């Protein structure tokens, strides 16, 4: 077993020292054998680790800065004091505050997935039911216990904001059991068919897994589309390796004690932070050129396993495009956001250190005549309403009493320097917020002084336009993960599993077995479904509840208005009712989450069409509805129209009152803000006035004291001259 923290490369796990290698010219340099593939991936991993080594060191420092860990030793061989100020410095951890604000803004609610027809075709019921099935399956998996989608998004976002690389992956897992089929015998006891063992599917799943940024490698490329291979690292115990690769291969792997690949506190050694288990480092490498997956471990001298495209995905990779920070097109290598503003962060820490040192130095201290012990007792013993006896009172009085015995340290110059440093720190903070965009996020860009309340609210809501690209990137990442999961469901899940997990037969569309089967068949063809079904994130950022309420109110109002307008036409020409409902279905298709409502409308259209066909097939001699029945239907329709009008008026009145109330609240908030600013200005002016008066009084007292001392000295000199004359 290797020493904790050391590995077969002769260094720390990510600080390996590699021998010089010749560049690869052609694949023919490596034989198409397990040993040849091992050498090929050994060369690739050497190059990849060299390329990202500095970024890994920088990322460790940034994570230590985020957690405000000082004076710690990293496993890559450096001290975190290199990040900025040293371990004994004072810090204002604005970096932690800014990152937490961004995380709350970008990931403010439980993620939801919206699966809908790509082009909202009202007559494409197969795609509608297929999107409903996928929508139910994907959202159920998000809420299910043990599903890692939510935590994957959270951790990936943390990695994007700190090291600059956020990534997650999907997988397909199934559990099979052996079923023994007994042999078949004829009536005379002769075996007709021999028995056999068949595999039966017990369960299948498509988990979403978080990938740590330190456990991910990729081949040399300038953009993501050029990446030739990617690798995922895992640490397996011997038991796990035996189950995966067999006892013979597992026993030959190099197992070592895994220490955390992060910053370790000085009070916690690498040995104390190590894992209790010895584990083997195994890399799962996906090669896009050969469409194969290899399992590789250093020191085994041949690959552990090889499989041909196990998932069969359209883009081959089991990962979406990672969230990469500040990448340029000359090399695919992330640059953390902290590096863009690190000089300002360090300047603020340096200023805070100086402010802390000076603040500690500012105290009431002075010197006194050691012959007058009573002066020291006055300050140390803290007497109240008491008299302290003073020896040699005559000499004490001749020296001017307390004023002539005690001399305090002047702190006026120190306080002025402290005020300058505080102002400089404030200016640096403002500049930092401007550079990072946090000022606009928190309060919006400063607008005109006479800005309306509605404009202020709009600016406060949408001032985060500077991070819109990051919001879109995170939404794209969340959506791509679910797209990969939907593709795996379509390619690998059994139809029975799809119907069971989606519970589609409990919906309004479940009664149409043929439609459900056609929808599942569409899902089982991801290449075709991609043109008809779209998977997108409904909400991963902070929820705008006012906007959500307005959208729903707008939907209800639009439907009520349409039904009110269509009712007279339906009364005049009942045969036009299916057409009116079809128009309503077309309008509803444009709203989010309308799949189930469209199913209800489909059945209504079908029911009306059947009723019209039955009426047309009715013999002429048969009588239609009686006059009383027609009057009852007319009265019922009139009542429904009246109720619809009352509901619409009530809804409009409610929205009007709500808008008035919100307007009043915004105006009150604006007035309160103005009053607070006035009070703040008055307080500042009063404090400055009091400070000026105190300073003037101090100067006046100092001048009075000096005059008294001069008078006493003059009187003493006169008395001496008179005594000499006598």
C-alpha positions in Angstrom: 0.0 0.0 0.0 1.3 3.4 -0.9 1.7 6.2 1.6 -1.3 8.4 2.1 -1.3 11.2 -0.4 1.4 9.5 -2.6 0.8 7.5 -5.7 2.6 5.6 -8.4 3.7 8.7 -10.2 6.0 9.6 -7.4 4.1 12.6 -6.2 0.8 13.8 -4.8 -2.3 12.6 -6.6 -2.5 15.6 -8.8 1.1 16.9 -8.6 2.6 14.0 -10.7 6.0 14.2 -12.2 6.0 12.8 -15.7 8.9 11.7 -17.8 9.3 13.4 -21.1 7.4 11.7 -23.9 7.5 11.9 -27.6 4.4 13.4 -29.3 2.0 10.9 -31.0 2.1 11.1 -34.8 -0.4 8.3 -35.7 -2.6 5.7 -34.1 -0.4 3.1 -35.6 2.1 4.0 -32.9 -0.1 1.9 -30.6 -1.2 -1.6 -31.3 -4.9 -2.5 -31.3 -4.4 -4.7 -28.2 -5.2 -4.2 -24.5 -1.6 -3.3 -23.9 -1.5 -1.0 -26.9 -4.6 0.8 -25.7 -3.2 1.1 -22.2 -0.1 2.9 -23.6 -2.2 5.2 -25.7 -4.4 6.4 -22.8 -1.3 6.7 -20.6 0.1 9.2 -23.0 -3.2 11.0 -23.3 -3.6 11.3 -19.5 0.0 12.6 -19.1 -0.7 15.4 -21.5 -4.1 16.2 -20.0 -2.8 16.4 -16.5 0.1 18.7 -17.5 -2.4 21.0 -19.3 -4.7 21.5 -16.4 -2.2 21.4 -13.5 -2.0 25.2 -13.0 -5.8 25.5 -13.3 -6.2 22.9 -10.6 -3.8 24.7 -8.2 -5.6 28.0 -8.8 -9.0 26.3 -8.2 -7.9 24.9 -4.8 -6.8 28.4 -3.8 -10.1 29.9 -4.9 -12.1 27.4 -2.9 -10.0 28.1 0.2 -10.6 31.8 -0.4 -14.4 31.2 -0.6 -14.4 29.3 2.7 -12.0 31.8 4.3 -9.5 29.0 5.1 -6.1 30.7 5.9 -2.6 29.4 6.4 -3.5 25.9 5.2 -1.3 23.5 3.2 -2.7 22.2 0.0 -2.2 18.7 -1.2 -0.7 20.1 -4.5 2.2 21.5 -2.6 1.5 25.2 -1.8 0.1 27.4 0.9 -3.2 29.2 0.7 -1.5 32.4 1.9 -0.6 32.8 -1.8 -4.2 33.6 -2.5 -4.1 37.0 -0.9 -3.3 38.3 2.5 -1.6 36.0 5.0 -3.0 34.0 7.7 -2.8 36.7 10.3 -4.6 39.3 8.2 -8.0 40.8 8.5 -10.4 40.0 5.6 -13.8 41.1 4.3 -14.9 38.0 2.5 -16.9 39.7 -0.3 -16.1 36.9 -2.6 -18.2 34.5 -0.5 -21.1 37.0 -0.3 -21.1 37.6 -4.0 -21.0 33.9 -4.9 -23.8 33.1 -2.5 -25.9 35.9 -4.0 -25.4 34.6 -7.5 -26.2 31.0 -6.4 -29.5 32.2 -4.8 -30.4 34.2 -7.9 -29.5 31.4 -10.5 -30.9 28.5 -8.5 -33.8 29.8 -6.4 -36.4 27.0 -6.7 -36.8 23.3 -7.2 -36.2 22.6 -10.9 -39.0 21.6 -13.1 -39.0 20.2 -16.6 -41.4 21.3 -19.3 -41.8 18.8 -22.2 -44.0 20.0 -25.0 -44.5 19.8 -28.7 -41.7 21.6 -30.4 -43.9 23.6 -32.8 -47.1 23.5 -30.7 -49.0 21.8 -33.6 -52.6 21.5 -32.3 -53.3 18.4 -34.5 -50.2 16.4 -33.5 -51.8 14.4 -30.6 -49.2 11.7 -30.8 -46.4 14.2 -29.9 -48.7 15.8 -27.3 -49.3 12.5 -25.5 -45.6 11.6 -25.9 -44.5 14.9 -24.3 -47.0 14.4 -21.5 -45.5 10.9 -20.8 -41.9 12.3 -20.7 -43.0 15.3 -18.7 -44.5 13.0 -16.0 -41.5 10.7 -15.9 -38.9 13.3 -15.8 -40.6 15.5 -13.2 -41.4 12.4 -11.0 -37.7 11.4 -11.1 -36.7 14.9 -9.9 -39.0 14.6 -6.9 -38.1 11.0 -6.2 -36.0 10.2 -3.1 -32.4 9.4 -4.0 -32.5 11.1 -7.4 -29.5 13.3 -7.8 -30.7 15.8 -10.4 -31.3 18.6 -7.9 -28.0 18.1 -6.0 -26.2 17.7 -9.4 -27.4 21.1 -10.5 -26.5 22.6 -7.2 -22.9 21.2 -7.1 -22.3 21.9 -10.8 -23.4 25.5 -10.3 -21.0 25.8 -7.3 -18.2 24.4 -9.4 -19.0 26.8 -12.3 -18.9 29.8 -10.0 -15.7 28.8 -8.1 -13.2 26.6 -10.2 -15.0 27.5 -13.4 -16.1 24.0 -14.6 -19.5 22.5 -13.8 -20.5 19.1 -15.1 -22.9 16.2 -14.6 -23.6 13.0 -16.4 -26.3 10.5 -17.1 -26.2 6.7 -16.9 -28.4 3.7 -17.6 -28.8 1.0 -14.9 -30.9 -2.1 -15.0 -31.3 -5.0 -12.7 -31.9 -8.5 -14.2 -32.7 -11.8 -12.6 -32.3 -15.3 -13.9 -35.6 -17.2 -14.6 -35.3 -21.0 -15.0 -37.5 -22.3 -17.7 -38.2 -26.1 -17.1 -37.9 -28.6 -20.0 -41.0 -29.7 -21.9 -42.0 -33.3 -22.1 -44.6 -35.1 -24.3 -47.3 -37.4 -23.1 -45.0 -40.4 -23.0 -42.3 -38.7 -21.0 -39.9 -37.9 -23.8 -38.2 -34.4 -23.7 -39.5 -32.2 -26.4 -37.5 -29.1 -25.4 -34.7 -28.7 -22.9 -34.8 -26.3 -20.1 -32.9 -23.0 -20.1 -32.3 -19.8 -18.1 -33.5 -16.5 -19.4 -32.9 -13.0 -18.2 -35.9 -11.0 -16.9 -35.9 -7.3 -16.3 -36.6 -6.4 -12.7 -36.0 -2.6 -12.7 -34.3 0.0 -14.8 -33.4 3.6 -14.1 -31.5 6.6 -15.6 -29.7 8.4 -12.8 -28.2 11.8 -13.1 -24.8 12.1 -11.4 -22.7 15.0 -10.3 -19.1 14.9 -11.6 -16.5 16.6 -9.5 -14.3 19.1 -11.5 -11.2 17.3 -10.3 -12.4 13.9 -11.6 -12.9 15.0 -15.2 -10.4 15.1 -18.0 -10.7 15.8 -21.7 -8.5 15.7 -24.8 -6.7 18.7 -26.3 -9.2 21.0 -28.1 -10.0 24.6 -28.7 -13.8 24.3 -28.5 -16.1 21.7 -27.0 -17.1 20.4 -30.4 -13.4 19.4 -31.1 -13.0 17.4 -27.9 -11.8 13.9 -29.0 -12.3 12.1 -25.7 -13.4 12.6 -22.1 -12.6 10.7 -18.9 -14.3 10.2 -15.5 -12.4 9.1 -12.5 -13.8 6.9 -9.8 -12.2 5.3 -6.7 -13.1 1.6 -6.2 -12.5 -0.6 -3.3 -11.2 -4.1 -4.0 -14.7 -5.6 -3.5 -16.2 -3.1 -6.0 -13.4 -3.8 -8.5 -13.9 -7.5 -8.2 -17.6 -7.2 -9.0 -16.9 -5.0 -11.9 -13.8 -6.4 -13.5 -13.4 -9.9 -12.0 -11.1 -11.2 -9.3 -8.0 -11.7 -11.5 -7.9 -8.1 -12.7 -9.0 -6.5 -9.5 -6.3 -8.2 -7.4 -3.6 -6.7 -9.7 -4.7 -3.0 -9.3 -2.8 -0.5 -7.2 -4.8 0.3 -4.1 -3.9 3.3 -2.0 -5.2 5.3 0.8 -7.1 8.3 -0.7 -6.6 11.6 1.0 -8.9 14.6 0.2 -7.7 16.4 -2.8 -8.4 19.8 -1.3 -6.9 22.1 1.3 -6.2 20.6 4.7 -6.1 22.6 7.9 -2.9 22.7 9.7 -4.6 21.0 12.7 -5.6 18.1 10.4 -2.8 16.2 8.7 -3.1 14.4 5.4 -3.1 11.1 7.3 -5.9 12.2 9.5 -8.0 13.4 6.6 -7.5 10.2 4.6 -10.2 7.6 3.8 -10.4 4.4 5.9 -10.4 2.3 2.7 -7.7 1.6 0.2 -9.1 2.4 -3.3 -7.9 1.9 -6.8 -8.1 4.9 -9.2 -10.0 3.9 -12.3 -10.7 6.1 -15.3 -13.7 5.6 -17.6 -12.6 7.1 -20.9 -15.1 7.8 -23.7 -13.4 7.9 -27.1 -15.5 9.7 -29.8 -13.3 8.6 -32.7 -13.8 4.9 -32.1 -17.2 5.2 -30.4 -15.9 3.1 -27.6 -15.5 3.3 -23.8 -12.3 2.1 -22.1 -11.6 1.5 -18.4 -8.0 2.3 -17.6 -5.9 2.3 -14.4 -2.3 3.3 -14.1 0.0 0.4 -13.4 -2.2 -2.4 -14.7 -0.3 -2.3 -18.1 -3.5 -3.1 -20.1 -7.0 -1.8 -20.2 -9.5 -3.2 -17.8 -12.4 -3.3 -20.1 -13.7 -2.0 -23.4 -17.3 -1.6 -24.7 -18.7 -0.3 -28.0 -20.9 2.7 -27.5 -22.9 1.4 -24.5 -25.6 4.1 -24.6 -26.0 4.8 -28.3 -26.7 8.5 -27.8 -26.9 10.9 -30.7 -23.9 12.9 -29.6 -22.1 9.9 -28.0 -21.1 11.8 -24.8 -23.1 10.9 -21.6 -22.6 14.5 -20.5 -24.0 17.8 -21.8 -21.6 20.6 -22.7 -20.0 21.6 -19.4 -20.5 25.1 -17.9 -17.1 26.6 -18.6 -16.0 30.0 -17.2 -14.4 32.6 -19.5 -13.2 30.2 -22.2 -11.5 31.5 -25.3 -11.1 29.7 -28.6 -7.3 29.2 -28.5 -7.6 26.4 -25.8 -10.5 24.8 -24.0 -9.4 25.6 -20.5 -11.7 27.4 -18.0 -10.6 30.7 -16.3 -12.4 31.2 -12.9 -14.4 34.3 -12.4 -12.4 35.2 -9.3 -9.2 35.6 -11.4 -10.9 38.5 -13.3 -11.3 40.6 -10.1 -8.7 39.1 -7.8 -6.6 42.3 -7.6 -9.6 44.2 -6.2 -10.4 41.4 -3.7 -6.8 41.4 -2.5 -6.7 45.2 -2.3 -9.8 45.2 -0.1 -8.2 42.6 2.2 -5.0 44.6 2.4 -6.9 47.8 3.3 -9.0 45.8 5.9 -5.8 44.5 7.4 -4.4 48.0 7.8 -7.7 49.3 9.2 -7.7 46.4 11.7 -4.1 47.1 12.8 -4.7 50.8 13.3 -8.0 50.2 15.1 -6.3 47.9 17.5 -3.6 50.6 18.1 -6.2 53.3 18.8 -6.7 53.3 22.5 -6.6 55.6 25.5 -3.0 55.3 26.8 -0.6 57.8 28.3 2.2 58.4 30.7 2.3 59.7 34.3 4.8 60.7 37.0 5.7 57.4 38.7 6.1 59.2 42.0 2.3 59.9 42.1 0.9 56.4 42.6 -2.5 57.8 43.3 -2.9 58.8 39.6 -2.4 55.1 38.5 -4.9 53.9 41.1 -7.5 56.3 39.7 -7.4 54.5 36.4 -6.8 50.9 37.5 -9.0 50.5 40.6 -12.0 52.4 39.1 -13.2 54.2 42.3 -16.7 55.8 42.4 -17.6 58.6 44.7 -14.3 58.2 46.6 -11.2 60.2 47.4 -7.7 58.8 46.9 -5.0 60.1 49.3 -2.2 61.8 47.6 1.3 62.0 49.1 3.3 65.2 48.8 0.1 67.2 47.9 2.1 70.5 47.7 4.5 69.1 45.0 1.5 67.6 43.2 -0.3 71.0 43.2 2.9 72.8 42.0 3.0 70.5 39.0 -0.5 71.5 37.9 -2.4 68.6 39.5 -3.7 66.0 37.1 -3.1 68.1 34.0 0.6 68.5 34.8 1.1 64.9 35.9 -0.6 62.9 33.1 0.1 63.2 29.4 -2.2 61.3 27.0 -1.1 59.9 23.6 -2.5 62.1 20.7 -4.8 60.0 18.5 -6.1 62.7 16.2 -3.6 61.9 13.5 -4.2 58.2 13.8 -8.0 58.7 13.5 -7.6 60.8 10.4 -5.5 58.1 8.7 -8.1 55.5 9.7 -10.8 57.6 8.1 -8.8 57.8 4.9 -8.4 54.0 4.8 -12.1 53.4 5.4 -12.9 55.7 2.5 -10.4 54.0 0.3 -11.9 50.6 1.2 -15.4 51.8 0.4 -14.2 53.1 -3.0 -12.6 49.8 -3.7 -15.7 47.9 -2.8 -17.8 50.1 -5.1 -15.4 49.4 -7.9 -15.4 45.7 -7.2 -19.2 45.6 -7.4 -19.1 47.5 -10.7 -16.6 45.0 -12.1 -18.4 41.9 -11.0 -21.9 43.4 -11.8 -23.1 42.8 -8.2 -24.2 46.4 -7.8 -26.6 46.1 -10.7 -27.9 42.8 -9.4 -28.7 44.0 -5.9 -30.2 47.4 -6.6 -30.2 48.1 -10.3 -28.2 50.7 -12.2 -28.8 54.2 -10.8 -31.5 56.0 -12.8 -32.9 59.5 -12.9 -33.7 61.1 -9.5 -37.4 61.5 -10.5 -38.0 58.0 -11.5 -41.5 56.5 -11.2 -42.3 53.7 -8.8 -43.1 51.3 -11.7 -39.8 52.2 -13.3 -37.9 51.5 -10.0 -39.6 48.1 -9.7 -38.8 47.2 -13.3 -35.2 48.2 -12.9 -34.8 46.3 -9.6 -36.3 43.2 -11.2 -34.4 43.2 -14.5 -31.1 44.9 -13.5 -29.4 41.5 -13.6 -29.0 41.7 -17.4 -25.3 41.5 -16.9 -25.6 37.9 -15.7 -28.2 36.9 -18.2 -25.7 34.9 -20.1 -24.9 32.9 -17.0 -28.6 32.3 -16.4 -29.0 31.0 -19.9 -25.9 28.8 -19.6 -27.2 27.2 -16.4 -30.7 26.7 -17.9 -29.1 25.2 -21.0 -27.1 22.8 -18.8 -30.1 21.7 -16.8 -32.2 21.2 -20.0 -29.4 19.2 -21.8 -29.2 16.9 -18.8 -32.9 16.1 -19.1 -32.6 15.8 -22.9 -30.0 13.1 -22.5 -32.1 11.4 -19.9 -35.2 11.5 -22.2 -33.0 10.0 -25.0 -31.9 7.1 -22.8 -35.5 6.5 -21.7 -36.5 6.3 -25.4 -33.6 4.0 -26.4 -33.3 1.6 -23.5 -36.5 1.6 -21.4 -39.1 -1.0 -22.0 -42.6 0.1 -23.0 -44.0 -1.4 -19.8 -41.6 0.6 -17.7 -42.6 3.8 -19.5 -46.3 3.3 -19.0 -45.8 2.3 -15.4 -43.6 5.2 -14.4 -45.6 7.8 -16.3 -48.9 6.4 -15.0 -50.4 7.6 -18.3 -53.5 5.3 -18.1 -54.7 7.4 -15.2 -54.9 10.5 -17.3 -57.7 11.6 -19.6 -55.7 10.3 -22.6 -55.1 6.9 -21.1 -58.5 5.6 -22.3 -57.2 5.7 -25.9 -54.9 2.7 -26.0 -53.9 3.2 -29.6 -52.9 6.8 -29.0 -50.8 5.8 -26.0 -49.0 3.1 -28.0 -48.3 5.5 -30.8 -46.9 8.0 -28.4 -44.6 5.4 -26.8 -43.5 4.3 -30.2 -42.5 7.9 -31.0 -40.6 8.1 -27.7 -38.7 4.9 -28.7 -37.4 6.8 -31.8 -35.5 9.7 -30.2 -34.2 10.8 -33.6 -37.7 11.4 -34.9 -39.0 12.6 -31.5 -36.4 15.3 -31.4 -38.2 17.1 -34.2 -41.5 16.9 -32.5 -40.9 17.0 -28.8 -38.8 19.6 -26.9 -37.4 19.3 -23.4 -36.7 22.6 -21.6 -36.3 23.8 -18.0 -39.4 25.5 -16.7 -37.8 27.2 -13.8 -34.4 27.0 -12.2 -33.9 30.6 -11.2 -35.8 32.7 -8.7 -39.6 32.5 -9.3 -41.4 35.7 -10.3 -44.7 35.0 -8.6 -46.4 38.2 -9.9 -45.5 37.2 -13.5 -46.7 33.7 -12.9 -50.0 34.9 -11.5 -50.5 37.4 -14.4 -49.8 34.6 -17.0 -52.5 32.4 -15.4 -55.0 35.2 -15.1 -54.4 36.1 -18.8 -55.0 32.5 -19.8 -58.3 32.3 -17.9 -59.5 35.7 -19.2 -58.6 34.7 -22.8 -60.6 31.4 -22.6 -63.6 33.1 -20.9 -63.6 35.8 -23.6 -63.4 33.3 -26.4 -66.2 31.1 -25.0 -68.4 34.2 -24.4 -67.9 35.2 -28.1 -68.4 31.7 -29.5 -71.6 30.9 -27.5 -74.0 33.0 -29.8 -72.6 31.4 -32.9 -73.0 27.9 -31.4 -76.6 28.7 -30.6 -77.3 29.8 -34.2 -75.3 26.9 -35.8 -74.7 24.0 -33.5 -72.7 22.2 -36.1 -70.0 24.9 -35.8 -69.3 23.9 -32.1 -66.6 21.4 -33.0 -64.9 24.0 -35.1 -65.1 26.5 -32.2 -63.5 24.0 -29.8 -60.8 23.2 -32.4 -60.0 26.9 -32.5 -59.9 27.0 -28.7 -57.5 24.0 -28.7 -55.2 25.8 -31.2 -55.1 28.8 -28.9 -54.5 26.7 -25.7 -51.6 24.8 -27.4 -49.5 27.9 -27.1 -49.7 27.9 -23.3 -47.3 26.0 -21.0 -48.7 22.9 -19.4 -51.7 22.6 -21.6 -51.3 18.9 -22.7 -54.0 17.5 -20.4 -56.4 20.3 -21.2 -56.0 19.6 -24.9 -56.9 15.9 -24.2 -60.2 17.1 -22.6 -60.9 19.3 -25.7 -60.2 16.4 -28.0 -62.8 14.2 -26.3 -65.3 17.0 -26.4 -64.8 17.4 -30.1 -65.1 13.7 -30.7 -68.3 13.6 -28.6 -69.9 16.4 -30.5 -69.0 14.9 -33.8 -70.5 11.6 -32.8 -73.7 13.4 -31.6 -74.0 15.3 -34.9 -73.4 12.1 -36.9 -76.2 10.3 -34.9 -78.6 13.3 -35.4 -78.0 13.2 -39.2 -78.6 9.5 -39.3 -81.9 9.8 -37.4 -85.0 8.9 -39.5 -87.1 11.8 -40.7 -90.2 10.4 -39.0 -88.8 10.6 -35.5 -89.4 13.7 -33.5 -86.7 15.8 -32.2 -86.5 17.5 -28.8 -89.8 18.8 -27.4 -90.4 22.5 -27.1 -90.1 22.3 -23.3 -86.7 20.7 -23.7 -85.5 23.4 -26.1 -86.7 26.1 -23.7 -84.9 24.4 -20.8 -81.7 24.3 -22.8 -82.0 27.9 -23.8 -82.5 28.9 -20.2 -79.5 26.9 -19.1 -77.4 28.4 -21.8 -78.5 31.9 -20.8 -77.7 31.2 -17.1 -74.2 29.9 -18.1 -73.6 33.1 -20.1 -74.7 35.3 -17.2 -72.4 33.5 -14.8 -69.6 33.8 -17.2 -70.1 37.6 -17.5 -70.3 37.9 -13.7 -67.1 35.9 -13.3 -65.3 38.0 -15.9 -66.5 41.3 -14.3 -65.4 40.0 -10.9 -62.0 39.0 -12.2 -61.5 42.4 -13.9 -62.5 44.2 -10.7 -60.2 42.0 -8.6 -57.3 42.7 -10.9 -58.0 46.5 -10.8 -58.1 46.5 -7.0 -54.9 44.5 -6.8 -53.1 46.9 -9.2 -54.3 49.9 -7.2 -53.0 48.3 -4.0 -49.7 47.4 -5.5 -49.3 50.9 -6.8 -50.1 52.4 -3.4 -47.5 50.1 -1.8 -44.8 51.1 -4.3 -45.5 54.8 -3.7 -45.4 54.4 0.1 -42.1 52.5 -0.3 -40.7 55.3 -2.5 -41.7 58.0 0.0 -40.3 56.0 2.9 -37.0 55.6 1.0 -36.9 59.4 0.5 -37.6 60.1 4.2 -34.9 57.6 5.2 -32.3 59.3 3.0 -33.3 62.7 4.5 -33.0 61.3 8.1 -29.7 59.7 7.2 -28.3 63.0 5.8 -29.4 64.9 8.9 -27.8 62.3 11.2 -24.5 62.5 9.3 -24.6 66.3 9.4 -25.3 66.3 13.2 -22.5 63.8 13.8 -20.1 66.0 11.8 -21.2 69.1 13.7 -20.8 67.4 17.1 -17.3 66.2 16.0 -16.3 69.7 14.9 -17.5 71.1 18.2 -15.7 68.5 20.2 -12.5 69.1 18.2 -12.8 72.9 18.8 -13.4 72.4 22.5 -10.4 70.1 22.7 -8.2 72.7 21.0 -9.6 75.4 23.3 -8.9 73.3 26.4 -5.3 72.6 25.2 -4.8 76.3 24.7 -6.2 77.1 28.2 -4.0 74.5 29.8 -0.9 75.9 28.0 -1.8 79.4 29.2 -2.2 78.3 32.8 1.2 76.5 32.7 2.9 79.6 31.3 1.3 81.8 34.0 2.4 79.4 36.7 5.9 79.3 35.3 6.0 83.1 35.1 4.8 83.4 38.7 7.4 80.9 39.9 10.2 82.8 38.2 9.0 86.0 39.8 9.0 84.5 43.2 12.5 83.2 42.7 13.8 86.6 41.7 12.1 88.2 44.7 13.7 85.6 47.0 17.1 86.3 45.5 16.7 90.0 46.0 15.7 89.5 49.6 
